[in-house]
Amino acid sequence: MTMSTEQLWSLPETALVGAYAEARRRYIEKKFERDTQRARLEWMRAKLFVNTSGGVTERRMAVDVSEELARKGQEVREMTPDLDMLKIDVDMIETMIRLRGAHGALPLHADEPAESPAEPEVE
């Protein structure tokens, strides 16, 4: 994070919401990049499995020992801590906004389920 907690606390409300939007944008971009790489890796594994001759055990073994797939898997794993740090930034700014009582609702997180409406009261 580029700003300390004390600096965030002293920011005006509009700047704090702007910082939240920027942190959220960076988080979503990184998450999309990581998920895209993960999907590509799964596609490469499936392609190698199909194109390899032999039984299921030999095919799985070929996928498991592939150096290229191992390298790409490591790249995907290395993206996760960076993504986690961005998520912490987003959560910290969001918490600060809520503690300060900023007006207006924050948008729902894309990775969180929407709350179901309460049962209507019967009169």
N, CA, C and O atoms as CSV, one atom per row, in Angstrom:
chain,resi,resn,atom,element,x,y,z
A,1,MET,N,N,0.844,-1.173,0.000
A,1,MET,CA,C,0.000,0.000,0.000
A,1,MET,C,C,0.885,1.230,0.000
A,1,MET,O,O,1.947,1.245,0.622
A,2,THR,N,N,0.451,2.237,-0.685
A,2,THR,CA,C,1.242,3.448,-0.804
A,2,THR,C,C,1.031,4.402,0.368
A,2,THR,O,O,1.869,5.269,0.614
A,3,MET,N,N,-0.079,4.253,1.094
A,3,MET,CA,C,-0.378,5.165,2.192
A,3,MET,C,C,-0.484,4.393,3.494
A,3,MET,O,O,-0.929,3.245,3.522
A,4,SER,N,N,-0.065,5.049,4.576
A,4,SER,CA,C,-0.182,4.420,5.887
A,4,SER,C,C,-1.621,4.566,6.386
A,4,SER,O,O,-2.428,5.300,5.815
A,5,THR,N,N,-1.909,3.857,7.450
A,5,THR,CA,C,-3.241,3.921,8.043
A,5,THR,C,C,-3.549,5.323,8.542
A,5,THR,O,O,-4.673,5.804,8.399
A,6,GLU,N,N,-2.554,5.981,9.127
A,6,GLU,CA,C,-2.756,7.346,9.637
A,6,GLU,C,C,-3.058,8.314,8.496
A,6,GLU,O,O,-3.903,9.198,8.638
A,7,GLN,N,N,-2.372,8.150,7.366
A,7,GLN,CA,C,-2.627,9.021,6.224
A,7,GLN,C,C,-4.028,8.791,5.673
A,7,GLN,O,O,-4.725,9.741,5.315
A,8,LEU,N,N,-4.437,7.528,5.607
A,8,LEU,CA,C,-5.785,7.233,5.133
A,8,LEU,C,C,-6.836,7.826,6.058
A,8,LEU,O,O,-7.858,8.340,5.603
A,9,TRP,N,N,-6.578,7.751,7.363
A,9,TRP,CA,C,-7.548,8.268,8.325
A,9,TRP,C,C,-7.716,9.779,8.185
A,9,TRP,O,O,-8.807,10.306,8.406
A,10,SER,N,N,-6.644,10.472,7.821
A,10,SER,CA,C,-6.712,11.932,7.723
A,10,SER,C,C,-7.207,12.415,6.365
A,10,SER,O,O,-7.412,13.615,6.186
A,11,LEU,N,N,-7.401,11.531,5.418
A,11,LEU,CA,C,-7.891,11.934,4.095
A,11,LEU,C,C,-9.338,12.417,4.177
A,11,LEU,O,O,-10.114,11.930,4.999
A,12,PRO,N,N,-9.694,13.374,3.327
A,12,PRO,CA,C,-11.107,13.756,3.244
A,12,PRO,C,C,-11.933,12.583,2.706
A,12,PRO,O,O,-11.403,11.669,2.074
A,13,GLU,N,N,-13.227,12.631,2.969
A,13,GLU,CA,C,-14.108,11.528,2.589
A,13,GLU,C,C,-14.057,11.215,1.096
A,13,GLU,O,O,-14.014,10.046,0.714
A,14,THR,N,N,-14.061,12.235,0.257
A,14,THR,CA,C,-14.051,11.993,-1.194
A,14,THR,C,C,-12.741,11.345,-1.641
A,14,THR,O,O,-12.745,10.473,-2.510
A,15,ALA,N,N,-11.632,11.764,-1.055
A,15,ALA,CA,C,-10.339,11.171,-1.409
A,15,ALA,C,C,-10.257,9.728,-0.922
A,15,ALA,O,O,-9.666,8.879,-1.589
A,16,LEU,N,N,-10.847,9.448,0.236
A,16,LEU,CA,C,-10.848,8.090,0.776
A,16,LEU,C,C,-11.665,7.156,-0.124
A,16,LEU,O,O,-11.253,6.027,-0.390
A,17,VAL,N,N,-12.803,7.625,-0.581
A,17,VAL,CA,C,-13.621,6.823,-1.497
A,17,VAL,C,C,-12.882,6.636,-2.818
A,17,VAL,O,O,-12.961,5.569,-3.427
A,18,GLY,N,N,-12.169,7.660,-3.261
A,18,GLY,CA,C,-11.355,7.531,-4.479
A,18,GLY,C,C,-10.239,6.514,-4.308
A,18,GLY,O,O,-9.959,5.734,-5.218
A,19,ALA,N,N,-9.600,6.521,-3.138
A,19,ALA,CA,C,-8.551,5.540,-2.861
A,19,ALA,C,C,-9.134,4.134,-2.824
A,19,ALA,O,O,-8.503,3.181,-3.280
A,20,TYR,N,N,-10.336,4.012,-2.282
A,20,TYR,CA,C,-11.009,2.711,-2.268
A,20,TYR,C,C,-11.280,2.233,-3.691
A,20,TYR,O,O,-11.031,1.072,-4.018
A,21,ALA,N,N,-11.781,3.112,-4.523
A,21,ALA,CA,C,-12.089,2.734,-5.906
A,21,ALA,C,C,-10.822,2.326,-6.657
A,21,ALA,O,O,-10.840,1.369,-7.432
A,22,GLU,N,N,-9.739,3.036,-6.433
A,22,GLU,CA,C,-8.474,2.705,-7.097
A,22,GLU,C,C,-7.925,1.364,-6.602
A,22,GLU,O,O,-7.476,0.547,-7.406
A,23,ALA,N,N,-7.958,1.134,-5.306
A,23,ALA,CA,C,-7.476,-0.139,-4.763
A,23,ALA,C,C,-8.338,-1.286,-5.260
A,23,ALA,O,O,-7.825,-2.356,-5.584
A,24,ARG,N,N,-9.626,-1.071,-5.320
A,24,ARG,CA,C,-10.554,-2.100,-5.810
A,24,ARG,C,C,-10.285,-2.415,-7.277
A,24,ARG,O,O,-10.317,-3.578,-7.680
A,25,ARG,N,N,-10.019,-1.378,-8.079
A,25,ARG,CA,C,-9.722,-1.571,-9.498
A,25,ARG,C,C,-8.453,-2.398,-9.681
A,25,ARG,O,O,-8.416,-3.314,-10.503
A,26,ARG,N,N,-7.404,-2.067,-8.904
A,26,ARG,CA,C,-6.148,-2.831,-8.991
A,26,ARG,C,C,-6.356,-4.283,-8.576
A,26,ARG,O,O,-5.804,-5.196,-9.190
A,27,TYR,N,N,-7.154,-4.490,-7.533
A,27,TYR,CA,C,-7.429,-5.844,-7.069
A,27,TYR,C,C,-8.155,-6.656,-8.141
A,27,TYR,O,O,-7.806,-7.808,-8.397
A,28,ILE,N,N,-9.143,-6.063,-8.752
A,28,ILE,CA,C,-9.918,-6.767,-9.779
A,28,ILE,C,C,-9.051,-7.074,-10.988
A,28,ILE,O,O,-9.153,-8.164,-11.552
A,29,GLU,N,N,-8.203,-6.142,-11.399
A,29,GLU,CA,C,-7.306,-6.388,-12.533
A,29,GLU,C,C,-6.353,-7.543,-12.244
A,29,GLU,O,O,-6.161,-8.412,-13.094
A,30,LYS,N,N,-5.754,-7.561,-11.052
A,30,LYS,CA,C,-4.826,-8.633,-10.692
A,30,LYS,C,C,-5.543,-9.972,-10.581
A,30,LYS,O,O,-5.014,-11.003,-10.995
A,31,LYS,N,N,-6.740,-9.952,-10.025
A,31,LYS,CA,C,-7.501,-11.192,-9.886
A,31,LYS,C,C,-7.864,-11.741,-11.266
A,31,LYS,O,O,-7.771,-12.946,-11.502
A,32,PHE,N,N,-8.272,-10.869,-12.164
A,32,PHE,CA,C,-8.596,-11.297,-13.521
A,32,PHE,C,C,-7.361,-11.887,-14.204
A,32,PHE,O,O,-7.445,-12.914,-14.879
A,33,GLU,N,N,-6.223,-11.232,-14.023
A,33,GLU,CA,C,-4.977,-11.721,-14.620
A,33,GLU,C,C,-4.609,-13.100,-14.063
A,33,GLU,O,O,-4.242,-13.998,-14.821
A,34,ARG,N,N,-4.708,-13.268,-12.749
A,34,ARG,CA,C,-4.381,-14.556,-12.148
A,34,ARG,C,C,-5.350,-15.651,-12.584
A,34,ARG,O,O,-4.932,-16.764,-12.904
A,35,ASP,N,N,-6.652,-15.332,-12.594
A,35,ASP,CA,C,-7.640,-16.329,-12.992
A,35,ASP,C,C,-7.499,-16.707,-14.460
A,35,ASP,O,O,-7.742,-17.855,-14.832
A,36,THR,N,N,-7.109,-15.754,-15.291
A,36,THR,CA,C,-6.870,-16.050,-16.699
A,36,THR,C,C,-5.680,-16.983,-16.855
A,36,THR,O,O,-5.738,-17.939,-17.628
A,37,GLN,N,N,-4.608,-16.716,-16.131
A,37,GLN,CA,C,-3.434,-17.591,-16.181
A,37,GLN,C,C,-3.764,-18.989,-15.655
A,37,GLN,O,O,-3.290,-19.991,-16.192
A,38,ARG,N,N,-4.566,-19.045,-14.620
A,38,ARG,CA,C,-4.963,-20.343,-14.065
A,38,ARG,C,C,-5.779,-21.141,-15.086
A,38,ARG,O,O,-5.580,-22.346,-15.235
A,39,ALA,N,N,-6.686,-20.477,-15.777
A,39,ALA,CA,C,-7.492,-21.154,-16.802
A,39,ALA,C,C,-6.618,-21.621,-17.963
A,39,ALA,O,O,-6.811,-22.720,-18.485
A,40,ARG,N,N,-5.658,-20.790,-18.367
A,40,ARG,CA,C,-4.734,-21.202,-19.432
A,40,ARG,C,C,-3.938,-22.436,-19.025
A,40,ARG,O,O,-3.726,-23.341,-19.832
A,41,LEU,N,N,-3.506,-22.465,-17.787
A,41,LEU,CA,C,-2.752,-23.606,-17.282
A,41,LEU,C,C,-3.611,-24.879,-17.321
A,41,LEU,O,O,-3.139,-25.937,-17.738
A,42,GLU,N,N,-4.853,-24.770,-16.891
A,42,GLU,CA,C,-5.747,-25.930,-16.940
A,42,GLU,C,C,-5.982,-26.380,-18.375
A,42,GLU,O,O,-6.053,-27.578,-18.652
A,43,TRP,N,N,-6.104,-25.420,-19.288
A,43,TRP,CA,C,-6.286,-25.753,-20.699
A,43,TRP,C,C,-5.050,-26.477,-21.236
A,43,TRP,O,O,-5.179,-27.454,-21.974
A,44,MET,N,N,-3.873,-26.014,-20.880
A,44,MET,CA,C,-2.641,-26.657,-21.335
A,44,MET,C,C,-2.527,-28.075,-20.772
A,44,MET,O,O,-2.092,-28.992,-21.469
A,45,ARG,N,N,-2.919,-28.248,-19.518
A,45,ARG,CA,C,-2.896,-29.586,-18.917
A,45,ARG,C,C,-3.850,-30.530,-19.646
A,45,ARG,O,O,-3.500,-31.671,-19.946
A,46,ALA,N,N,-5.042,-30.050,-19.922
A,46,ALA,CA,C,-6.026,-30.884,-20.618
A,46,ALA,C,C,-5.550,-31.220,-22.026
A,46,ALA,O,O,-5.706,-32.350,-22.488
A,47,LYS,N,N,-4.974,-30.244,-22.697
A,47,LYS,CA,C,-4.478,-30.463,-24.057
A,47,LYS,C,C,-3.350,-31.499,-24.059
A,47,LYS,O,O,-3.324,-32.384,-24.913
A,48,LEU,N,N,-2.429,-31.390,-23.113
A,48,LEU,CA,C,-1.340,-32.357,-23.014
A,48,LEU,C,C,-1.874,-33.745,-22.681
A,48,LEU,O,O,-1.390,-34.739,-23.220
A,49,PHE,N,N,-2.852,-33.820,-21.811
A,49,PHE,CA,C,-3.439,-35.103,-21.436
A,49,PHE,C,C,-4.062,-35.786,-22.647
A,49,PHE,O,O,-3.881,-36.986,-22.852
A,50,VAL,N,N,-4.796,-35.018,-23.448
A,50,VAL,CA,C,-5.469,-35.583,-24.622
A,50,VAL,C,C,-4.467,-35.990,-25.687
A,50,VAL,O,O,-4.642,-37.023,-26.333
A,51,ASN,N,N,-3.428,-35.204,-25.882
A,51,ASN,CA,C,-2.470,-35.463,-26.962
A,51,ASN,C,C,-1.415,-36.506,-26.618
A,51,ASN,O,O,-0.655,-36.915,-27.496
A,52,THR,N,N,-1.348,-36.942,-25.377
A,52,THR,CA,C,-0.368,-37.943,-24.969
A,52,THR,C,C,-0.955,-39.338,-25.195
A,52,THR,O,O,-2.134,-39.586,-24.940
A,53,SER,N,N,-0.109,-40.230,-25.674
A,53,SER,CA,C,-0.585,-41.602,-25.894
A,53,SER,C,C,-0.420,-42.423,-24.626
A,53,SER,O,O,0.351,-42.061,-23.737
A,54,GLY,N,N,-1.136,-43.508,-24.549
A,54,GLY,CA,C,-1.045,-44.395,-23.408
A,54,GLY,C,C,-2.312,-44.365,-22.588
A,54,GLY,O,O,-3.298,-43.726,-22.955
A,55,GLY,N,N,-2.270,-45.059,-21.484
A,55,GLY,CA,C,-3.420,-45.120,-20.597
A,55,GLY,C,C,-3.524,-43.868,-19.741
A,55,GLY,O,O,-2.720,-42.943,-19.853
A,56,VAL,N,N,-4.529,-43.866,-18.889
A,56,VAL,CA,C,-4.781,-42.701,-18.032
A,56,VAL,C,C,-3.595,-42.427,-17.112
A,56,VAL,O,O,-3.210,-41.274,-16.920
A,57,THR,N,N,-3.024,-43.472,-16.551
A,57,THR,CA,C,-1.900,-43.294,-15.634
A,57,THR,C,C,-0.706,-42.675,-16.334
A,57,THR,O,O,-0.071,-41.775,-15.786
A,58,GLU,N,N,-0.388,-43.139,-17.536
A,58,GLU,CA,C,0.737,-42.574,-18.285
A,58,GLU,C,C,0.460,-41.129,-18.665
A,58,GLU,O,O,1.361,-40.290,-18.622
A,59,ARG,N,N,-0.769,-40.834,-19.034
A,59,ARG,CA,C,-1.122,-39.462,-19.412
A,59,ARG,C,C,-1.009,-38.523,-18.213
A,59,ARG,O,O,-0.466,-37.424,-18.324
A,60,ARG,N,N,-1.521,-38.960,-17.079
A,60,ARG,CA,C,-1.430,-38.119,-15.882
A,60,ARG,C,C,0.021,-37.904,-15.494
A,60,ARG,O,O,0.404,-36.807,-15.087
A,61,MET,N,N,0.823,-38.939,-15.619
A,61,MET,CA,C,2.242,-38.832,-15.286
A,61,MET,C,C,2.930,-37.832,-16.207
A,61,MET,O,O,3.766,-37.050,-15.755
A,62,ALA,N,N,2.587,-37.849,-17.497
A,62,ALA,CA,C,3.168,-36.905,-18.454
A,62,ALA,C,C,2.804,-35.474,-18.089
A,62,ALA,O,O,3.636,-34.574,-18.204
A,63,VAL,N,N,1.588,-35.259,-17.656
A,63,VAL,CA,C,1.153,-33.915,-17.250
A,63,VAL,C,C,1.893,-33.495,-15.980
A,63,VAL,O,O,2.334,-32.352,-15.864
A,64,ASP,N,N,2.027,-34.411,-15.039
A,64,ASP,CA,C,2.673,-34.093,-13.760
A,64,ASP,C,C,4.160,-33.773,-13.898
A,64,ASP,O,O,4.681,-32.954,-13.141
A,65,VAL,N,N,4.853,-34.402,-14.848
A,65,VAL,CA,C,6.298,-34.194,-14.968
A,65,VAL,C,C,6.669,-33.120,-15.992
A,65,VAL,O,O,7.853,-32.862,-16.208
A,66,SER,N,N,5.696,-32.504,-16.611
A,66,SER,CA,C,5.979,-31.465,-17.605
A,66,SER,C,C,6.607,-30.244,-16.933
A,66,SER,O,O,6.009,-29.637,-16.045
A,67,GLU,N,N,7.808,-29.896,-17.364
A,67,GLU,CA,C,8.511,-28.740,-16.774
A,67,GLU,C,C,7.821,-27.428,-17.118
A,67,GLU,O,O,7.759,-26.518,-16.291
A,68,GLU,N,N,7.307,-27.331,-18.327
A,68,GLU,CA,C,6.633,-26.100,-18.746
A,68,GLU,C,C,5.391,-25.847,-17.891
A,68,GLU,O,O,5.156,-24.723,-17.447
A,69,LEU,N,N,4.599,-26.893,-17.664
A,69,LEU,CA,C,3.406,-26.739,-16.833
A,69,LEU,C,C,3.771,-26.438,-15.385
A,69,LEU,O,O,3.079,-25.673,-14.714
A,70,ALA,N,N,4.846,-27.031,-14.906
A,70,ALA,CA,C,5.295,-26.755,-13.542
A,70,ALA,C,C,5.719,-25.295,-13.396
A,70,ALA,O,O,5.414,-24.650,-12.393
A,71,ARG,N,N,6.419,-24.784,-14.395
A,71,ARG,CA,C,6.858,-23.386,-14.361
A,71,ARG,C,C,5.655,-22.444,-14.374
A,71,ARG,O,O,5.605,-21.478,-13.613
A,72,LYS,N,N,4.691,-22.733,-15.244
A,72,LYS,CA,C,3.498,-21.883,-15.315
A,72,LYS,C,C,2.673,-21.982,-14.029
A,72,LYS,O,O,2.095,-20.993,-13.580
A,73,GLY,N,N,2.622,-23.178,-13.440
A,73,GLY,CA,C,1.923,-23.332,-12.165
A,73,GLY,C,C,2.575,-22.514,-11.068
A,73,GLY,O,O,1.887,-21.938,-10.225
A,74,GLN,N,N,3.899,-22.458,-11.074
A,74,GLN,CA,C,4.616,-21.654,-10.090
A,74,GLN,C,C,4.329,-20.170,-10.292
A,74,GLN,O,O,4.195,-19.426,-9.320
A,75,GLU,N,N,4.235,-19.741,-11.534
A,75,GLU,CA,C,3.908,-18.333,-11.812
A,75,GLU,C,C,2.530,-17.981,-11.257
A,75,GLU,O,O,2.343,-16.911,-10.677
A,76,VAL,N,N,1.575,-18.879,-11.435
A,76,VAL,CA,C,0.229,-18.637,-10.910
A,76,VAL,C,C,0.261,-18.586,-9.387
A,76,VAL,O,O,-0.389,-17.730,-8.785
A,77,ARG,N,N,1.005,-19.488,-8.757
A,77,ARG,CA,C,1.108,-19.482,-7.288
A,77,ARG,C,C,1.774,-18.215,-6.784
A,77,ARG,O,O,1.424,-17.721,-5.712
A,78,GLU,N,N,2.728,-17.680,-7.537
A,78,GLU,CA,C,3.405,-16.456,-7.115
A,78,GLU,C,C,2.511,-15.232,-7.247
A,78,GLU,O,O,2.763,-14.217,-6.597
A,79,MET,N,N,1.478,-15.303,-8.069
A,79,MET,CA,C,0.557,-14.180,-8.218
A,79,MET,C,C,-0.376,-14.064,-7.012
A,79,MET,O,O,-0.870,-12.976,-6.719
A,80,THR,N,N,-0.617,-15.152,-6.324
A,80,THR,CA,C,-1.595,-15.174,-5.245
A,80,THR,C,C,-1.221,-14.284,-4.062
A,80,THR,O,O,-2.097,-13.565,-3.581
A,81,PRO,N,N,0.021,-14.277,-3.554
A,81,PRO,CA,C,0.327,-13.376,-2.428
A,81,PRO,C,C,0.141,-11.892,-2.775
A,81,PRO,O,O,-0.320,-11.113,-1.940
A,82,ASP,N,N,0.498,-11.504,-4.003
A,82,ASP,CA,C,0.279,-10.115,-4.418
A,82,ASP,C,C,-1.208,-9.785,-4.412
A,82,ASP,O,O,-1.615,-8.704,-3.987
A,83,LEU,N,N,-2.005,-10.725,-4.885
A,83,LEU,CA,C,-3.447,-10.537,-4.901
A,83,LEU,C,C,-3.985,-10.428,-3.473
A,83,LEU,O,O,-4.863,-9.610,-3.196
A,84,ASP,N,N,-3.462,-11.245,-2.582
A,84,ASP,CA,C,-3.887,-11.191,-1.181
A,84,ASP,C,C,-3.552,-9.845,-0.548
A,84,ASP,O,O,-4.343,-9.307,0.227
A,85,MET,N,N,-2.389,-9.304,-0.873
A,85,MET,CA,C,-2.009,-7.994,-0.327
A,85,MET,C,C,-2.929,-6.888,-0.837
A,85,MET,O,O,-3.290,-5.982,-0.086
A,86,LEU,N,N,-3.306,-6.961,-2.108
A,86,LEU,CA,C,-4.241,-5.970,-2.642
A,86,LEU,C,C,-5.603,-6.098,-1.965
A,86,LEU,O,O,-6.260,-5.091,-1.702
A,87,LYS,N,N,-6.029,-7.313,-1.684
A,87,LYS,CA,C,-7.309,-7.529,-1.004
A,87,LYS,C,C,-7.265,-6.938,0.402
A,87,LYS,O,O,-8.256,-6.381,0.874
A,88,ILE,N,N,-6.137,-7.057,1.060
A,88,ILE,CA,C,-5.991,-6.469,2.393
A,88,ILE,C,C,-6.115,-4.949,2.310
A,88,ILE,O,O,-6.761,-4.335,3.158
A,89,ASP,N,N,-5.497,-4.335,1.289
A,89,ASP,CA,C,-5.617,-2.890,1.100
A,89,ASP,C,C,-7.071,-2.483,0.912
A,89,ASP,O,O,-7.536,-1.526,1.532
A,90,VAL,N,N,-7.785,-3.201,0.063
A,90,VAL,CA,C,-9.191,-2.891,-0.204
A,90,VAL,C,C,-9.993,-3.013,1.086
A,90,VAL,O,O,-10.790,-2.131,1.407
A,91,ASP,N,N,-9.790,-4.085,1.814
A,91,ASP,CA,C,-10.539,-4.298,3.052
A,91,ASP,C,C,-10.226,-3.233,4.098
A,91,ASP,O,O,-11.120,-2.791,4.821
A,92,MET,N,N,-8.964,-2.819,4.183
A,92,MET,CA,C,-8.589,-1.811,5.166
A,92,MET,C,C,-9.243,-0.465,4.837
A,92,MET,O,O,-9.759,0.211,5.727
A,93,ILE,N,N,-9.221,-0.087,3.577
A,93,ILE,CA,C,-9.839,1.188,3.193
A,93,ILE,C,C,-11.348,1.122,3.409
A,93,ILE,O,O,-11.958,2.083,3.877
A,94,GLU,N,N,-11.943,-0.019,3.065
A,94,GLU,CA,C,-13.379,-0.175,3.268
A,94,GLU,C,C,-13.740,-0.082,4.752
A,94,GLU,O,O,-14.740,0.538,5.114
A,95,THR,N,N,-12.937,-0.690,5.590
A,95,THR,CA,C,-13.168,-0.621,7.035
A,95,THR,C,C,-13.047,0.815,7.526
A,95,THR,O,O,-13.828,1.258,8.367
A,96,MET,N,N,-12.071,1.533,7.002
A,96,MET,CA,C,-11.889,2.917,7.407
A,96,MET,C,C,-13.084,3.782,7.012
A,96,MET,O,O,-13.526,4.645,7.770
A,97,ILE,N,N,-13.591,3.531,5.817
A,97,ILE,CA,C,-14.771,4.277,5.369
A,97,ILE,C,C,-15.945,3.998,6.301
A,97,ILE,O,O,-16.673,4.913,6.686
A,98,ARG,N,N,-16.121,2.739,6.657
A,98,ARG,CA,C,-17.236,2.377,7.539
A,98,ARG,C,C,-17.047,2.948,8.946
A,98,ARG,O,O,-18.015,3.388,9.566
A,99,LEU,N,N,-15.819,2.947,9.454
A,99,LEU,CA,C,-15.565,3.490,10.789
A,99,LEU,C,C,-15.802,4.991,10.834
A,99,LEU,O,O,-16.297,5.522,11.828
A,100,ARG,N,N,-15.453,5.660,9.768
A,100,ARG,CA,C,-15.645,7.107,9.726
A,100,ARG,C,C,-17.083,7.471,9.443
A,100,ARG,O,O,-17.462,8.636,9.558
A,101,GLY,N,N,-17.895,6.485,9.071
A,101,GLY,CA,C,-19.310,6.764,8.829
A,101,GLY,C,C,-19.545,7.504,7.535
A,101,GLY,O,O,-20.428,8.357,7.452
A,102,ALA,N,N,-18.755,7.183,6.517
A,102,ALA,CA,C,-18.939,7.842,5.224
A,102,ALA,C,C,-20.341,7.567,4.707
A,102,ALA,O,O,-20.870,6.467,4.865
A,103,HIS,N,N,-20.926,8.561,4.099
A,103,HIS,CA,C,-22.286,8.445,3.590
A,103,HIS,C,C,-22.282,7.694,2.270
A,103,HIS,O,O,-21.314,7.743,1.511
A,104,GLY,N,N,-23.366,7.007,2.012
A,104,GLY,CA,C,-23.476,6.248,0.769
A,104,GLY,C,C,-22.991,4.832,0.975
A,104,GLY,O,O,-22.068,4.582,1.750
A,105,ALA,N,N,-23.605,3.931,0.294
A,105,ALA,CA,C,-23.243,2.517,0.425
A,105,ALA,C,C,-22.095,2.184,-0.510
A,105,ALA,O,O,-22.011,2.693,-1.627
A,106,LEU,N,N,-21.222,1.328,-0.034
A,106,LEU,CA,C,-20.146,0.841,-0.883
A,106,LEU,C,C,-20.697,-0.260,-1.769
A,106,LEU,O,O,-21.604,-0.982,-1.355
A,107,PRO,N,N,-20.171,-0.408,-2.978
A,107,PRO,CA,C,-20.666,-1.467,-3.852
A,107,PRO,C,C,-20.346,-2.839,-3.273
A,107,PRO,O,O,-19.366,-3.009,-2.548
A,108,LEU,N,N,-21.187,-3.813,-3.604
A,108,LEU,CA,C,-20.951,-5.180,-3.153
A,108,LEU,C,C,-19.714,-5.736,-3.811
A,108,LEU,O,O,-19.396,-5.384,-4.947
A,109,HIS,N,N,-19.013,-6.604,-3.106
A,109,HIS,CA,C,-17.857,-7.278,-3.681
A,109,HIS,C,C,-18.343,-8.307,-4.680
A,109,HIS,O,O,-19.353,-8.972,-4.449
A,110,ALA,N,N,-17.638,-8.443,-5.782
A,110,ALA,CA,C,-18.023,-9.406,-6.803
A,110,ALA,C,C,-17.849,-10.837,-6.317
A,110,ALA,O,O,-18.553,-11.733,-6.784
A,111,ASP,N,N,-16.929,-11.070,-5.390
A,111,ASP,CA,C,-16.674,-12.428,-4.935
A,111,ASP,C,C,-17.471,-12.811,-3.697
A,111,ASP,O,O,-17.291,-13.904,-3.159
A,112,GLU,N,N,-18.356,-11.917,-3.237
A,112,GLU,CA,C,-19.195,-12.225,-2.100
A,112,GLU,C,C,-20.634,-12.409,-2.559
A,112,GLU,O,O,-21.104,-11.665,-3.420
A,113,PRO,N,N,-21.339,-13.384,-2.002
A,113,PRO,CA,C,-22.734,-13.576,-2.404
A,113,PRO,C,C,-23.603,-12.444,-1.892
A,113,PRO,O,O,-23.372,-11.900,-0.812
A,114,ALA,N,N,-24.598,-12.101,-2.680
A,114,ALA,CA,C,-25.527,-11.054,-2.279
A,114,ALA,C,C,-26.414,-11.587,-1.164
A,114,ALA,O,O,-26.770,-12.765,-1.146
A,115,GLU,N,N,-26.764,-10.710,-0.237
A,115,GLU,CA,C,-27.612,-11.137,0.861
A,115,GLU,C,C,-29.028,-11.331,0.352
A,115,GLU,O,O,-29.523,-10.556,-0.466
A,116,SER,N,N,-29.668,-12.373,0.846
A,116,SER,CA,C,-31.044,-12.627,0.427
A,116,SER,C,C,-31.958,-11.697,1.207
A,116,SER,O,O,-31.692,-11.390,2.370
A,117,PRO,N,N,-33.028,-11.251,0.574
A,117,PRO,CA,C,-33.947,-10.338,1.277
A,117,PRO,C,C,-34.623,-11.055,2.420
A,117,PRO,O,O,-34.837,-12.266,2.379
A,118,ALA,N,N,-34.959,-10.286,3.447
A,118,ALA,CA,C,-35.605,-10.851,4.621
A,118,ALA,C,C,-37.033,-11.246,4.277
A,118,ALA,O,O,-37.615,-10.770,3.302
A,119,GLU,N,N,-37.577,-12.126,5.099
A,119,GLU,CA,C,-38.958,-12.557,4.898
A,119,GLU,C,C,-39.877,-11.351,5.075
A,119,GLU,O,O,-39.697,-10.580,6.018
A,120,PRO,N,N,-40.860,-11.172,4.188
A,120,PRO,CA,C,-41.767,-10.054,4.346
A,120,PRO,C,C,-42.671,-10.273,5.575
A,120,PRO,O,O,-43.096,-11.391,5.865
A,121,GLU,N,N,-42.940,-9.198,6.265
A,121,GLU,CA,C,-43.792,-9.280,7.446
A,121,GLU,C,C,-45.239,-9.369,7.019
A,121,GLU,O,O,-45.685,-8.659,6.118
A,122,VAL,N,N,-45.955,-10.241,7.671
A,122,VAL,CA,C,-47.387,-10.412,7.374
A,122,VAL,C,C,-48.167,-9.635,8.400
A,122,VAL,O,O,-47.960,-9.786,9.604
A,123,GLU,N,N,-49.076,-8.792,7.912
A,123,GLU,CA,C,-49.877,-7.984,8.818
A,123,GLU,C,C,-51.241,-8.577,9.004
A,123,GLU,O,O,-52.058,-8.025,9.741
